[in-house]
């Protein structure tokens, strides 16, 4: 699953937010806007200053909105990556557990099935064979009980993960 991970690229919303934030900073630094003639009246100067304040407030609001959108998109992307990483780790752990349990179960079943044939080939007495097969049967019961008990518990865990992850 680690090979499926890709570095996230910026979405359209994030690119627009960064562009607007950068443009807003450029406008705020005096990169745009007409100048006043030297013989402007005080009313014209006040009107121009008021218009400049409004434009600056609008730019500031647009920059804040762009920054808020960017943070939201970035946080969503980080949360998605975290959930995907968590699911990948759980999938890998489940696959490893499944493989380990499968191998153990196959070995125990092989021992239970092969022991009587081996006992007949080497001509073990029934009492001796019983002393060998009793622990193997107990181990087989323990392994099978653990196998099915763990499957039931992991199904409940998967339900909890699915409810909290979405």
Secondary structure as GFF3:
##gff-version 3
##sequence-region A 1 166
A	DSSP	three_ten_helix	2	4	.	.	.	ID=ss1
A	DSSP	alpha_helix	12	28	.	.	.	ID=ss2
A	DSSP	alpha_helix	42	121	.	.	.	ID=ss3
A	DSSP	alpha_helix	126	165	.	.	.	ID=ss4
###
